[in-house]
Amino acid sequence: MKYIKINTEHTADLEALKNAILQLKGVSSAEIIDDENPESELKKAFAKTKEQLKKGDYETLVNDIFDILTKNNAKQ
């Protein structure tokens, strides 16, 4: 999977931008991530924790959290 990062101004209509990107051929999903609020990514990782724990998928869970924590530290 490949990613594209788009930096926006505070006045940008992010939902409209997301909807426009979703209309492009080959785009399967679009997500708005707030770099000023890195906790949002961590909350998403913990939100899927229940399912991963039910399935016994501990390795993916640990890797997801580790990736988020190390990515946020690299930005500082």
KESE-367096 format. One line per field, with one value per residue: residue number from 1; chain; z, y negated, x negated of N, C-alpha, C in turn. Coordinates in steps of 0.05 Angstrom, whole numbers, plus 5000, padded with zeros to 4 digits. Example, Ala and Ser with C-alpha at 12.3 -4.5 7.8 and 13.67 -1.06 7.14 Angstrom:
// residues 2
i	1,2
ch	A,A
n_pz	5156,5142
n_py	5114,5045
n_px	4736,4743
ca_pz	5156,5143
ca_py	5090,5021
ca_px	4754,4727
c_pz	5156,5157
c_py	5066,4999
c_px	4736,4742
***
This chain:
// residues 76
i	1,2,3,4,5,6,7,8,9,10,11,12,13,14,15,16,17,18,19,20,21,22,23,24,25,26,27,28,29,30,31,32,33,34,35,36,37,38,39,40,41,42,43,44,45,46,47,48,49,50,51,52,53,54,55,56,57,58,59,60,61,62,63,64,65,66,67,68,69,70,71,72,73,74,75,76
ch	A,A,A,A,A,A,A,A,A,A,A,A,A,A,A,A,A,A,A,A,A,A,A,A,A,A,A,A,A,A,A,A,A,A,A,A,A,A,A,A,A,A,A,A,A,A,A,A,A,A,A,A,A,A,A,A,A,A,A,A,A,A,A,A,A,A,A,A,A,A,A,A,A,A,A,A
n_pz	5000,4985,5007,5010,5029,5047,5060,5093,5098,5155,5141,5104,5074,5099,5096,5046,5014,5026,5006,4951,4939,4947,4902,4862,4815,4836,4889,4952,5004,5048,5098,5152,5188,5245,5256,5298,5339,5360,5392,5371,5333,5365,5397,5359,5349,5398,5398,5362,5390,5422,5385,5363,5408,5421,5377,5387,5365,5381,5365,5320,5345,5383,5347,5318,5358,5373,5325,5320,5366,5357,5309,5322,5358,5324,5296,5330
n_py	5023,4955,4888,4820,4755,4697,4630,4581,4517,4482,4465,4500,4543,4601,4647,4642,4645,4697,4726,4714,4737,4791,4801,4809,4855,4917,4904,4928,4914,4857,4816,4770,4742,4712,4679,4647,4668,4722,4761,4779,4818,4857,4869,4893,4939,4965,4972,5014,5054,5089,5127,5149,5173,5210,5244,5263,5238,5215,5198,5163,5123,5102,5086,5046,5006,4995,4974,4927,4898,4892,4865,4816,4796,4788,4743,4701
n_px	4983,4990,4979,5003,4986,5018,5012,5050,5082,5110,5160,5180,5228,5234,5266,5291,5246,5228,5272,5267,5218,5230,5260,5224,5195,5173,5165,5175,5186,5190,5163,5167,5117,5094,5037,5024,5050,5032,5051,5098,5087,5065,5109,5142,5113,5118,5172,5181,5159,5189,5212,5166,5144,5184,5178,5129,5085,5033,4982,4989,5017,4980,4940,4968,4978,4925,4904,4934,4918,4862,4862,4886,4848,4805,4821,4813
ca_pz	5000,4984,5020,5001,5051,5038,5081,5088,5116,5175,5129,5084,5080,5098,5088,5017,5003,5029,4986,4924,4936,4945,4875,4843,4809,4851,4917,4967,5029,5055,5127,5161,5212,5256,5268,5323,5359,5355,5408,5355,5321,5387,5405,5338,5353,5421,5391,5349,5408,5431,5365,5360,5431,5418,5357,5395,5347,5398,5351,5305,5365,5393,5325,5312,5379,5371,5301,5326,5385,5345,5288,5336,5369,5302,5287,5349
ca_py	5000,4930,4866,4793,4736,4671,4610,4562,4493,4485,4459,4521,4560,4628,4667,4639,4655,4726,4737,4711,4757,4817,4804,4816,4883,4931,4896,4945,4901,4832,4812,4745,4746,4686,4682,4632,4685,4749,4780,4791,4843,4877,4878,4912,4965,4978,4979,5040,5072,5110,5147,5163,5190,5232,5262,5272,5225,5198,5187,5140,5102,5090,5072,5021,4986,4988,4957,4901,4885,4885,4845,4790,4787,4779,4717,4680
ca_px	5000,4975,4993,4997,4990,5026,5013,5071,5085,5131,5186,5187,5252,5222,5286,5294,5221,5230,5292,5256,5197,5244,5271,5203,5192,5152,5164,5193,5194,5177,5166,5157,5101,5085,5010,5023,5064,5023,5067,5120,5077,5062,5136,5151,5099,5130,5200,5182,5146,5208,5215,5141,5140,5202,5168,5102,5066,5017,4959,4998,5025,4955,4927,4983,4972,4897,4901,4946,4901,4837,4867,4890,4822,4788,4830,4806
c_pz	5000,4997,5007,5024,5038,5062,5074,5106,5135,5163,5109,5093,5077,5089,5057,5003,5004,5009,4958,4919,4933,4917,4855,4839,4824,4880,4933,4993,5032,5084,5134,5187,5220,5269,5294,5346,5354,5371,5392,5342,5342,5396,5384,5342,5377,5416,5378,5366,5416,5411,5362,5384,5430,5399,5365,5378,5362,5384,5335,5323,5375,5371,5318,5332,5377,5348,5307,5345,5373,5323,5300,5348,5347,5292,5305,5345
c_py	4975,4908,4839,4774,4709,4652,4589,4538,4498,4481,4480,4537,4589,4650,4666,4650,4686,4738,4735,4732,4785,4822,4812,4847,4895,4923,4912,4933,4875,4827,4785,4749,4718,4689,4667,4647,4714,4770,4793,4817,4865,4887,4898,4939,4980,4987,5007,5062,5095,5133,5163,5181,5214,5253,5273,5260,5205,5184,5162,5117,5088,5075,5046,4999,4977,4968,4929,4885,4876,4864,4818,4779,4777,4751,4694,4670
c_px	4982,4993,4986,5004,4997,5027,5033,5069,5108,5159,5195,5211,5242,5241,5290,5269,5220,5249,5281,5234,5209,5255,5250,5201,5168,5149,5184,5202,5179,5183,5154,5143,5090,5058,5007,5037,5057,5038,5089,5112,5075,5090,5148,5138,5111,5159,5201,5168,5164,5209,5189,5136,5159,5192,5140,5080,5049,4994,4967,5005,5000,4941,4941,4977,4943,4892,4911,4928,4875,4840,4871,4865,4804,4796,4820,4778
***
